């Protein structure tokens, strides 16, 4: 008796060249379960790509405490000069419900 093979084991891999229109047309022909699977895979792939891009952008821009302090002081100075500074009592009112 021949051993049973799973559906996955019987599949063969082929390489195709498809344009966007052909991919979209194939997607439209899929059942809802396959569409949802493809959608979730795309979402996961895009999310991971964006996270990696964000991580790489931070790797190039290391912040020092001196840089952060200088930026805070510049904002405070600008707010003071324009009369838009926030006092502790105002901040407390903003944070409280």
N, CA, C and O atoms as CSV, one atom per row, in Angstrom:
chain,resi,resn,atom,element,x,y,z
A,1,UNK,N,N,0.835,-1.186,0.000
A,1,UNK,CA,C,0.000,0.000,0.000
A,1,UNK,C,C,0.879,1.249,0.000
A,1,UNK,O,O,1.863,1.321,0.737
A,2,UNK,N,N,0.534,2.197,-0.801
A,2,UNK,CA,C,1.304,3.429,-0.956
A,2,UNK,C,C,0.958,4.405,0.167
A,2,UNK,O,O,-0.220,4.584,0.475
A,3,UNK,N,N,1.976,5.054,0.799
A,3,UNK,CA,C,1.679,6.009,1.867
A,3,UNK,C,C,0.932,7.223,1.329
A,3,UNK,O,O,1.160,7.671,0.205
A,4,UNK,N,N,0.036,7.740,2.159
A,4,UNK,CA,C,-0.730,8.927,1.756
A,4,UNK,C,C,0.175,10.147,1.785
A,4,UNK,O,O,1.017,10.290,2.671
A,5,UNK,N,N,-0.004,11.008,0.823
A,5,UNK,CA,C,0.737,12.269,0.800
A,5,UNK,C,C,-0.250,13.390,1.047
A,5,UNK,O,O,-1.394,13.349,0.595
A,6,UNK,N,N,0.207,14.367,1.756
A,6,UNK,CA,C,-0.674,15.508,2.022
A,6,UNK,C,C,-0.828,16.339,0.760
A,6,UNK,O,O,-0.057,16.208,-0.191
A,7,UNK,N,N,-1.827,17.184,0.770
A,7,UNK,CA,C,-2.080,18.068,-0.370
A,7,UNK,C,C,-0.866,18.930,-0.664
A,7,UNK,O,O,-0.513,19.150,-1.823
A,8,UNK,N,N,-0.222,19.423,0.410
A,8,UNK,CA,C,0.941,20.298,0.257
A,8,UNK,C,C,2.103,19.551,-0.403
A,8,UNK,O,O,2.817,20.128,-1.223
A,9,UNK,N,N,2.296,18.302,-0.061
A,9,UNK,CA,C,3.413,17.540,-0.612
A,9,UNK,C,C,3.235,17.275,-2.104
A,9,UNK,O,O,4.226,17.127,-2.819
A,10,UNK,N,N,2.001,17.214,-2.585
A,10,UNK,CA,C,1.747,16.924,-3.990
A,10,UNK,C,C,1.906,18.148,-4.886
A,10,UNK,O,O,1.981,18.013,-6.107
A,11,UNK,N,N,1.957,19.323,-4.303
A,11,UNK,CA,C,2.071,20.546,-5.112
A,11,UNK,C,C,3.461,20.672,-5.712
A,11,UNK,O,O,4.462,20.256,-5.128
A,12,UNK,N,N,3.484,21.253,-6.878
A,12,UNK,CA,C,4.755,21.541,-7.534
A,12,UNK,C,C,4.902,23.037,-7.650
A,12,UNK,O,O,3.911,23.762,-7.744
A,13,UNK,N,N,6.121,23.496,-7.642
A,13,UNK,CA,C,6.395,24.924,-7.745
A,13,UNK,C,C,6.681,25.280,-9.192
A,13,UNK,O,O,7.439,24.605,-9.889
A,14,UNK,N,N,6.044,26.367,-9.621
A,14,UNK,CA,C,6.320,26.894,-10.956
A,14,UNK,C,C,6.567,28.391,-10.826
A,14,UNK,O,O,6.068,29.025,-9.896
A,15,UNK,N,N,7.312,28.942,-11.724
A,15,UNK,CA,C,7.574,30.372,-11.744
A,15,UNK,C,C,6.740,31.018,-12.847
A,15,UNK,O,O,6.719,30.547,-13.985
A,16,UNK,N,N,6.055,32.100,-12.493
A,16,UNK,CA,C,5.225,32.825,-13.448
A,16,UNK,C,C,5.614,34.291,-13.449
A,16,UNK,O,O,6.045,34.834,-12.432
A,17,UNK,N,N,5.462,34.911,-14.575
A,17,UNK,CA,C,5.610,36.357,-14.662
A,17,UNK,C,C,4.222,36.937,-14.858
A,17,UNK,O,O,3.590,36.728,-15.894
A,18,UNK,N,N,3.755,37.660,-13.864
A,18,UNK,CA,C,2.418,38.248,-13.918
A,18,UNK,C,C,2.514,39.744,-13.703
A,18,UNK,O,O,3.330,40.219,-12.913
A,19,UNK,N,N,1.674,40.483,-14.414
A,19,UNK,CA,C,1.615,41.908,-14.155
A,19,UNK,C,C,0.556,42.166,-13.076
A,19,UNK,O,O,-0.151,41.245,-12.667
A,20,UNK,N,N,0.451,43.384,-12.630
A,20,UNK,CA,C,-0.492,43.716,-11.551
A,20,UNK,C,C,-1.928,43.358,-11.916
A,20,UNK,O,O,-2.672,42.814,-11.101
A,21,UNK,N,N,-2.295,43.665,-13.122
A,21,UNK,CA,C,-3.676,43.400,-13.555
A,21,UNK,C,C,-4.004,41.910,-13.447
A,21,UNK,O,O,-5.090,41.537,-13.003
A,22,UNK,N,N,-3.056,41.064,-13.855
A,22,UNK,CA,C,-3.264,39.624,-13.788
A,22,UNK,C,C,-3.380,39.141,-12.344
A,22,UNK,O,O,-4.191,38.265,-12.042
A,23,UNK,N,N,-2.577,39.708,-11.461
A,23,UNK,CA,C,-2.642,39.337,-10.042
A,23,UNK,C,C,-3.991,39.734,-9.468
A,23,UNK,O,O,-4.612,38.955,-8.743
A,24,UNK,N,N,-4.448,40.931,-9.782
A,24,UNK,CA,C,-5.747,41.402,-9.287
A,24,UNK,C,C,-6.864,40.524,-9.839
A,24,UNK,O,O,-7.790,40.172,-9.109
A,25,UNK,N,N,-6.789,40.172,-11.098
A,25,UNK,CA,C,-7.809,39.300,-11.691
A,25,UNK,C,C,-7.831,37.940,-11.000
A,25,UNK,O,O,-8.906,37.399,-10.737
A,26,UNK,N,N,-6.665,37.386,-10.704
A,26,UNK,CA,C,-6.606,36.110,-9.987
A,26,UNK,C,C,-7.203,36.252,-8.589
A,26,UNK,O,O,-7.926,35.374,-8.119
A,27,UNK,N,N,-6.895,37.352,-7.943
A,27,UNK,CA,C,-7.418,37.595,-6.603
A,27,UNK,C,C,-8.940,37.627,-6.614
A,27,UNK,O,O,-9.586,37.074,-5.724
A,28,UNK,N,N,-9.499,38.263,-7.604
A,28,UNK,CA,C,-10.966,38.365,-7.712
A,28,UNK,C,C,-11.626,37.005,-7.894
A,28,UNK,O,O,-12.778,36.817,-7.503
A,29,UNK,N,N,-10.914,36.069,-8.477
A,29,UNK,CA,C,-11.466,34.731,-8.704
A,29,UNK,C,C,-11.393,33.828,-7.468
A,29,UNK,O,O,-12.028,32.774,-7.433
A,30,UNK,N,N,-10.635,34.231,-6.475
A,30,UNK,CA,C,-10.460,33.402,-5.269
A,30,UNK,C,C,-11.712,33.425,-4.404
A,30,UNK,O,O,-12.519,34.353,-4.460
A,31,UNK,N,N,-11.848,32.356,-3.589
A,31,UNK,CA,C,-12.952,32.362,-2.632
A,31,UNK,C,C,-12.570,33.267,-1.449
A,31,UNK,O,O,-11.415,33.671,-1.310
A,32,UNK,N,N,-13.544,33.571,-0.616
A,32,UNK,CA,C,-13.341,34.521,0.487
A,32,UNK,C,C,-12.239,34.088,1.442
A,32,UNK,O,O,-11.476,34.926,1.922
A,33,UNK,N,N,-12.144,32.803,1.725
A,33,UNK,CA,C,-11.123,32.308,2.656
A,33,UNK,C,C,-9.712,32.564,2.109
A,33,UNK,O,O,-8.827,32.989,2.852
A,34,UNK,N,N,-9.507,32.308,0.833
A,34,UNK,CA,C,-8.201,32.556,0.222
A,34,UNK,C,C,-7.890,34.053,0.163
A,34,UNK,O,O,-6.753,34.470,0.383
A,35,UNK,N,N,-8.916,34.855,-0.136
A,35,UNK,CA,C,-8.727,36.307,-0.156
A,35,UNK,C,C,-8.309,36.818,1.217
A,35,UNK,O,O,-7.416,37.656,1.337
A,36,UNK,N,N,-8.964,36.304,2.242
A,36,UNK,CA,C,-8.629,36.732,3.599
A,36,UNK,C,C,-7.205,36.312,3.970
A,36,UNK,O,O,-6.482,37.072,4.615
A,37,UNK,N,N,-6.807,35.122,3.570
A,37,UNK,CA,C,-5.447,34.653,3.835
A,37,UNK,C,C,-4.426,35.572,3.154
A,37,UNK,O,O,-3.461,36.005,3.785
A,38,UNK,N,N,-4.639,35.865,1.879
A,38,UNK,CA,C,-3.736,36.748,1.124
A,38,UNK,C,C,-3.700,38.132,1.774
A,38,UNK,O,O,-2.633,38.721,1.948
A,39,UNK,N,N,-4.879,38.641,2.129
A,39,UNK,CA,C,-4.971,39.957,2.770
A,39,UNK,C,C,-4.149,39.999,4.051
A,39,UNK,O,O,-3.388,40.942,4.268
A,40,UNK,N,N,-4.295,38.992,4.896
A,40,UNK,CA,C,-3.557,38.969,6.164
A,40,UNK,C,C,-2.055,38.850,5.946
A,40,UNK,O,O,-1.273,39.466,6.670
A,41,UNK,N,N,-1.651,38.074,4.969
A,41,UNK,CA,C,-0.226,37.950,4.657
A,41,UNK,C,C,0.340,39.285,4.162
A,41,UNK,O,O,1.443,39.675,4.547
A,42,UNK,N,N,-0.413,39.980,3.313
A,42,UNK,CA,C,0.032,41.287,2.824
A,42,UNK,C,C,0.132,42.293,3.964
A,42,UNK,O,O,1.094,43.056,4.054
A,43,UNK,N,N,-0.877,42.284,4.831
A,43,UNK,CA,C,-0.881,43.198,5.971
A,43,UNK,C,C,0.343,42.956,6.853
A,43,UNK,O,O,1.019,43.897,7.268
A,44,UNK,N,N,0.614,41.684,7.132
A,44,UNK,CA,C,1.752,41.329,7.969
A,44,UNK,C,C,3.056,41.770,7.311
A,44,UNK,O,O,3.931,42.333,7.968
A,45,UNK,N,N,3.179,41.514,6.022
A,45,UNK,CA,C,4.385,41.865,5.282
A,45,UNK,C,C,4.595,43.374,5.249
A,45,UNK,O,O,5.708,43.851,5.471
A,46,UNK,N,N,3.531,44.126,4.973
A,46,UNK,CA,C,3.637,45.584,4.919
A,46,UNK,C,C,3.966,46.158,6.289
A,46,UNK,O,O,4.778,47.076,6.401
A,47,UNK,N,N,3.337,45.620,7.335
A,47,UNK,CA,C,3.593,46.099,8.689
A,47,UNK,C,C,5.054,45.872,9.070
A,47,UNK,O,O,5.711,46.774,9.589
A,48,UNK,N,N,5.552,44.685,8.814
A,48,UNK,CA,C,6.951,44.395,9.145
A,48,UNK,C,C,7.903,45.288,8.360
A,48,UNK,O,O,8.933,45.711,8.886
A,49,UNK,N,N,7.569,45.575,7.109
A,49,UNK,CA,C,8.401,46.474,6.307
A,49,UNK,C,C,8.438,47.873,6.883
A,49,UNK,O,O,9.492,48.506,6.932
A,50,UNK,N,N,7.271,48.360,7.322
A,50,UNK,CA,C,7.209,49.703,7.917
A,50,UNK,C,C,7.955,49.753,9.235
A,50,UNK,O,O,8.630,50.740,9.529
A,51,UNK,N,N,7.843,48.702,10.034
A,51,UNK,CA,C,8.567,48.653,11.310
A,51,UNK,C,C,10.068,48.660,11.057
A,51,UNK,O,O,10.816,49.355,11.745
A,52,UNK,N,N,10.502,47.895,10.084
A,52,UNK,CA,C,11.936,47.869,9.765
A,52,UNK,C,C,12.423,49.220,9.252
A,52,UNK,O,O,13.516,49.663,9.605
A,53,UNK,N,N,11.612,49.876,8.418
A,53,UNK,CA,C,11.980,51.210,7.938
A,53,UNK,C,C,12.103,52.187,9.102
A,53,UNK,O,O,13.045,52.977,9.166
A,54,UNK,N,N,11.143,52.124,10.016
A,54,UNK,CA,C,11.171,52.999,11.186
A,54,UNK,C,C,12.390,52.718,12.050
A,54,UNK,O,O,13.067,53.642,12.500
A,55,UNK,N,N,12.665,51.447,12.278
A,55,UNK,CA,C,13.828,51.057,13.084
A,55,UNK,C,C,15.123,51.550,12.443
A,55,UNK,O,O,16.019,52.037,13.133
A,56,UNK,N,N,15.215,51.422,11.136
A,56,UNK,CA,C,16.415,51.877,10.433
A,56,UNK,C,C,16.563,53.396,10.492
A,56,UNK,O,O,17.679,53.908,10.572
A,57,UNK,N,N,15.447,54.115,10.454
A,57,UNK,CA,C,15.533,55.571,10.532
A,57,UNK,C,C,16.025,56.018,11.905
A,57,UNK,O,O,16.731,57.020,12.016
A,58,UNK,N,N,15.657,55.282,12.945
A,58,UNK,CA,C,16.142,55.620,14.284
A,58,UNK,C,C,17.602,55.257,14.456
A,58,UNK,O,O,18.325,55.934,15.186
A,59,UNK,N,N,18.043,54.210,13.803
A,59,UNK,CA,C,19.435,53.790,13.921
A,59,UNK,C,C,20.372,54.871,13.395
A,59,UNK,O,O,21.484,55.037,13.898
A,60,UNK,N,N,19.918,55.605,12.379
A,60,UNK,CA,C,20.748,56.653,11.796
A,60,UNK,C,C,20.704,57.953,12.595
A,60,UNK,O,O,21.588,58.796,12.446
A,61,UNK,N,N,19.696,58.125,13.432
A,61,UNK,CA,C,19.489,59.382,14.147
A,61,UNK,C,C,19.538,59.173,15.654
A,61,UNK,O,O,18.512,59.240,16.331
A,62,UNK,N,N,20.713,58.924,16.167
A,62,UNK,CA,C,20.821,58.729,17.609
A,62,UNK,C,C,20.662,60.067,18.309
A,62,UNK,O,O,21.266,61.067,17.920
A,63,UNK,N,N,19.836,60.067,19.350
A,63,UNK,CA,C,19.595,61.280,20.122
A,63,UNK,C,C,20.429,61.259,21.387
A,63,UNK,O,O,20.541,60.233,22.058
A,64,UNK,N,N,20.999,62.381,21.698
A,64,UNK,CA,C,21.726,62.512,22.957
A,64,UNK,C,C,20.874,63.344,23.908
A,64,UNK,O,O,19.966,64.056,23.479
A,65,UNK,N,N,21.170,63.250,25.184
A,65,UNK,CA,C,20.439,64.041,26.163
A,65,UNK,C,C,20.661,65.530,25.897
A,65,UNK,O,O,19.761,66.338,26.128
A,66,UNK,N,N,21.836,65.896,25.419
A,66,UNK,CA,C,22.128,67.289,25.112
A,66,UNK,C,C,21.232,67.792,23.976
A,66,UNK,O,O,20.731,68.915,24.026
A,67,UNK,N,N,21.039,66.967,22.967
A,67,UNK,CA,C,20.190,67.347,21.833
A,67,UNK,C,C,18.735,67.509,22.292
A,67,UNK,O,O,18.063,68.464,21.903
A,68,UNK,N,N,18.259,66.589,23.106
A,68,UNK,CA,C,16.880,66.663,23.616
A,68,UNK,C,C,16.705,67.923,24.462
A,68,UNK,O,O,15.720,68.646,24.309
A,69,UNK,N,N,17.667,68.186,25.356
A,69,UNK,CA,C,17.592,69.364,26.214
A,69,UNK,C,C,17.592,70.647,25.385
A,69,UNK,O,O,16.818,71.564,25.662
A,70,UNK,N,N,18.448,70.716,24.378
A,70,UNK,CA,C,18.508,71.903,23.518
A,70,UNK,C,C,17.170,72.108,22.806
A,70,UNK,O,O,16.702,73.241,22.692
A,71,UNK,N,N,16.560,71.044,22.333
A,71,UNK,CA,C,15.275,71.150,21.641
A,71,UNK,C,C,14.178,71.615,22.594
A,71,UNK,O,O,13.360,72.460,22.229
A,72,UNK,N,N,14.152,71.072,23.814
A,72,UNK,CA,C,13.155,71.480,24.810
A,72,UNK,C,C,13.328,72.953,25.156
A,72,UNK,O,O,12.346,73.690,25.242
A,73,UNK,N,N,14.550,73.379,25.351
A,73,UNK,CA,C,14.815,74.780,25.684
A,73,UNK,C,C,14.402,75.712,24.540
A,73,UNK,O,O,13.871,76.796,24.785
A,74,UNK,N,N,14.640,75.299,23.304
A,74,UNK,CA,C,14.245,76.123,22.159
A,74,UNK,C,C,12.725,76.270,22.102
A,74,UNK,O,O,12.216,77.359,21.835
A,75,UNK,N,N,12.008,75.193,22.349
A,75,UNK,CA,C,10.545,75.250,22.342
A,75,UNK,C,C,10.046,76.119,23.483
A,75,UNK,O,O,9.144,76.936,23.300
A,76,UNK,N,N,10.634,75.943,24.659
A,76,UNK,CA,C,10.227,76.764,25.807
A,76,UNK,C,C,10.464,78.246,25.530
A,76,UNK,O,O,9.620,79.088,25.840
A,77,UNK,N,N,11.624,78.557,24.941
A,77,UNK,CA,C,11.945,79.945,24.639
A,77,UNK,C,C,10.927,80.530,23.659
A,77,UNK,O,O,10.433,81.639,23.856
A,78,UNK,N,N,10.619,79.772,22.599
A,78,UNK,CA,C,9.667,80.248,21.602
A,78,UNK,C,C,8.283,80.439,22.227
A,78,UNK,O,O,7.607,81.427,21.938
A,79,UNK,N,N,7.857,79.508,23.076
A,79,UNK,CA,C,6.545,79.629,23.735
A,79,UNK,C,C,6.529,80.836,24.680
A,79,UNK,O,O,5.524,81.541,24.773
A,80,UNK,N,N,7.639,81.069,25.377
A,80,UNK,CA,C,7.705,82.202,26.292
A,80,UNK,C,C,7.607,83.516,25.525
A,80,UNK,O,O,6.888,84.434,25.919
A,81,UNK,N,N,8.351,83.584,24.414
A,81,UNK,CA,C,8.376,84.814,23.618
A,81,UNK,C,C,7.029,85.096,22.953
A,81,UNK,O,O,6.700,86.256,22.706
A,82,UNK,N,N,6.261,84.078,22.666
A,82,UNK,CA,C,4.958,84.284,22.031
A,82,UNK,C,C,3.813,84.275,23.042
A,82,UNK,O,O,2.648,84.400,22.664
A,83,UNK,N,N,4.145,84.126,24.330
A,83,UNK,CA,C,3.129,84.142,25.383
A,83,UNK,C,C,2.291,82.883,25.434
A,83,UNK,O,O,1.164,82.909,25.928
A,84,UNK,N,N,2.825,81.775,24.930
A,84,UNK,CA,C,2.068,80.519,24.911
A,84,UNK,C,C,2.609,79.497,25.901
A,84,UNK,O,O,2.384,78.300,25.723
A,85,UNK,N,N,3.313,79.933,26.932
A,85,UNK,CA,C,3.863,78.969,27.876
A,85,UNK,C,C,2.744,78.365,28.722
A,85,UNK,O,O,1.721,79.005,28.967
A,86,UNK,N,N,2.952,77.140,29.160
A,86,UNK,CA,C,1.976,76.444,29.992
A,86,UNK,C,C,2.554,76.356,31.393
A,86,UNK,O,O,3.678,75.897,31.594
A,87,UNK,N,N,1.765,76.802,32.350
A,87,UNK,CA,C,2.188,76.734,33.741
A,87,UNK,C,C,1.674,75.445,34.351
A,87,UNK,O,O,0.738,74.834,33.834
A,88,UNK,N,N,2.279,75.040,35.436
A,88,UNK,CA,C,1.918,73.784,36.082
A,88,UNK,C,C,0.434,73.707,36.397
A,88,UNK,O,O,-0.179,72.657,36.207
A,89,UNK,N,N,-0.157,74.795,36.874
A,89,UNK,CA,C,-1.589,74.775,37.208
A,89,UNK,C,C,-2.433,74.558,35.962
A,89,UNK,O,O,-3.472,73.902,36.033
A,90,UNK,N,N,-2.008,75.099,34.812
A,90,UNK,CA,C,-2.739,74.887,33.562
A,90,UNK,C,C,-2.597,73.434,33.106
A,90,UNK,O,O,-3.558,72.821,32.641
A,91,UNK,N,N,-1.392,72.896,33.246
A,91,UNK,CA,C,-1.148,71.519,32.821
A,91,UNK,C,C,-1.969,70.557,33.660
A,91,UNK,O,O,-2.471,69.559,33.143
A,92,UNK,N,N,-2.113,70.843,34.943
A,92,UNK,CA,C,-2.901,69.978,35.815
A,92,UNK,C,C,-4.374,69.996,35.384
A,92,UNK,O,O,-5.032,68.955,35.384
A,93,UNK,N,N,-4.883,71.154,35.023
A,93,UNK,CA,C,-6.270,71.252,34.578
A,93,UNK,C,C,-6.490,70.521,33.268
A,93,UNK,O,O,-7.550,69.935,33.048
A,94,UNK,N,N,-5.488,70.555,32.394
A,94,UNK,CA,C,-5.600,69.868,31.106
A,94,UNK,C,C,-5.646,68.367,31.302
A,94,UNK,O,O,-6.405,67.678,30.619
A,95,UNK,N,N,-4.848,67.849,32.221
A,95,UNK,CA,C,-4.751,66.409,32.425
A,95,UNK,C,C,-5.916,65.832,33.208
A,95,UNK,O,O,-6.233,64.653,33.056
A,96,UNK,N,N,-6.556,66.632,34.037
A,96,UNK,CA,C,-7.657,66.133,34.855
A,96,UNK,C,C,-8.944,66.092,34.065
A,96,UNK,O,O,-9.183,66.958,33.222
A,97,UNK,N,N,-9.801,65.069,34.332
A,97,UNK,CA,C,-11.058,64.983,33.583
A,97,UNK,C,C,-12.040,66.055,33.991
A,97,UNK,O,O,-13.145,66.116,33.452
